[in-house]
Amino acid sequence: FMQNAMTNPNRLRALVGTFATANPTQFNRNNDIFWSDMAVRYVPEFRVATLEEGLSFAFEVSPTTCLEMNGGKMPFGCHAWGRYDKSFWEPYLVSAPSTASDRKAS
């Protein structure tokens, strides 16, 4: 994802600094828009991950479709799992004790 920018630490610092000062929300945009569409304006060698690389990294919307597109392999992580098809993710989530007394008992 950022391999080209990372080969030059000065470029990476400049890109991150630009993001920190650009305030994408003032243009009704979020950080995803900055990294996918605007970062290349500041560091021309910046490259966005391919669809295949993105699917191996994380799923968000339509995780069942993403799983199929990713050859049945789960990604490294997920984004907004509670917002999009929570029932898909529930079997993979770790159950945590809800109270301090429950944690002591386990």
Contacts in CASP RR format, 6 or more apart in sequence:
PFRMAT RR
TARGET T0000
AUTHOR 0000-0000-0000
METHOD contacts of the structure
MODEL  1
FMQNAMTNPNRLRALVGTFATANPTQFNRNNDIFWSDMAVRYVPEFRVAT
LEEGLSFAFEVSPTTCLEMNGGKMPFGCHAWGRYDKSFWEPYLVSAPSTA
SDRKAS
1 47 0 8 1.000
1 48 0 8 1.000
1 49 0 8 1.000
1 53 0 8 1.000
1 54 0 8 1.000
1 57 0 8 1.000
2 12 0 8 1.000
2 46 0 8 1.000
3 47 0 8 1.000
4 43 0 8 1.000
4 45 0 8 1.000
4 46 0 8 1.000
4 47 0 8 1.000
5 11 0 8 1.000
5 12 0 8 1.000
5 15 0 8 1.000
5 43 0 8 1.000
5 45 0 8 1.000
5 46 0 8 1.000
6 12 0 8 1.000
11 43 0 8 1.000
11 45 0 8 1.000
12 43 0 8 1.000
14 42 0 8 1.000
14 43 0 8 1.000
15 39 0 8 1.000
15 42 0 8 1.000
15 43 0 8 1.000
15 46 0 8 1.000
18 39 0 8 1.000
18 42 0 8 1.000
19 31 0 8 1.000
19 34 0 8 1.000
19 35 0 8 1.000
19 39 0 8 1.000
22 34 0 8 1.000
22 38 0 8 1.000
24 30 0 8 1.000
24 31 0 8 1.000
24 33 0 8 1.000
24 34 0 8 1.000
24 38 0 8 1.000
29 38 0 8 1.000
35 48 0 8 1.000
36 48 0 8 1.000
39 46 0 8 1.000
40 46 0 8 1.000
40 47 0 8 1.000
40 48 0 8 1.000
49 57 0 8 1.000
51 69 0 8 1.000
54 75 0 8 1.000
55 66 0 8 1.000
55 69 0 8 1.000
55 70 0 8 1.000
55 75 0 8 1.000
56 70 0 8 1.000
56 73 0 8 1.000
56 75 0 8 1.000
56 76 0 8 1.000
57 75 0 8 1.000
57 76 0 8 1.000
57 77 0 8 1.000
58 75 0 8 1.000
58 76 0 8 1.000
58 77 0 8 1.000
58 78 0 8 1.000
58 79 0 8 1.000
59 66 0 8 1.000
59 67 0 8 1.000
59 70 0 8 1.000
59 75 0 8 1.000
59 77 0 8 1.000
59 78 0 8 1.000
59 79 0 8 1.000
60 66 0 8 1.000
60 78 0 8 1.000
60 79 0 8 1.000
60 80 0 8 1.000
60 84 0 8 1.000
61 80 0 8 1.000
61 84 0 8 1.000
62 84 0 8 1.000
62 85 0 8 1.000
63 78 0 8 1.000
63 81 0 8 1.000
63 84 0 8 1.000
63 85 0 8 1.000
63 88 0 8 1.000
63 89 0 8 1.000
64 85 0 8 1.000
64 88 0 8 1.000
66 75 0 8 1.000
67 73 0 8 1.000
67 74 0 8 1.000
74 92 0 8 1.000
78 89 0 8 1.000
81 89 0 8 1.000
81 93 0 8 1.000
82 89 0 8 1.000
97 103 0 8 1.000
97 105 0 8 1.000
97 106 0 8 1.000
END
